[in-house]
Amino acid sequence: MKVISNKEAAALIKDGDSVMMGGFLGCGAAHDCVEALVALGTKNLTLIGNDTAREDYSYGRLITSGQVKKVIATHIGTNKETGRRMSSGELEVVLVPQGTLAERIRASRSGLGGVLVATGIGTDVAKGKQIINVDGKDYLLERPLHAHVALVYATYADKYGNLAYDGTTRNFNVLMAMAADLVIVEVDELLDKPLDPNRVVVPGVAVDYIVQHKG
């Protein structure tokens, strides 16, 4: 498993890439890698995540710095800059119900062709989407959501790249870790010994690079 710096990790993300960002309002996010990405100035990114944090915090700073052209997220209310840029036409925002977002990412990591959800039937969410009737009930076919890069977090990683978590920091990190072409994980602790198999949440086969958090 290759351990790299946050600057090296940021350099792997190219202009125009779609990037899944683990975290929930910045909790359980790859903060050092985001900082390096902001400094690098990579442009025209598509940000996929639960939210856009705050305008001055974590991956929310990518919005403020103008590096994001499109957001696919569940809510944006905690970042005023996201709302401002959306209203001015500077930023495309696609709002996706949280459960649907999670299932679309899971569909990608599981190799599924999509998922059927009832949420959004009869609303603007359904526009342009295929409706499938199952046993007399209509469902929307929601397509898998895949990304060029997943920039995620874990509390622990061993030398084989196996990941484990404390508390609520799992959030979207676990789903995203197998739903991108390239997976970069920022960890608090890099262990010398292998993780107990009973503690492994994400297997090392899903991880390409590890960054050790500086804090």
Buried (B, 14 or more C-beta within 10 A) or exposed (E): BEBBBBBBBBBBBEEEBBBBBBBBBBBBBBBBBBBBBBEEEBBEBBBBBBBBBBBEBBBBBBBBBBBBBBBBBBBBEBBBBBBBBBEEEEBEBEBBBBEBBBBBBBBBBEEEEBBBBEBBBEEEBBEEBEEEEEEEEEBBEBBBBBBBBBBBBBBBBBBBBBBBBEEEBBBBBBBBBBBBEBBBBBBBEBBEEEBEEEEBBBBBEBBBBBBBBEE
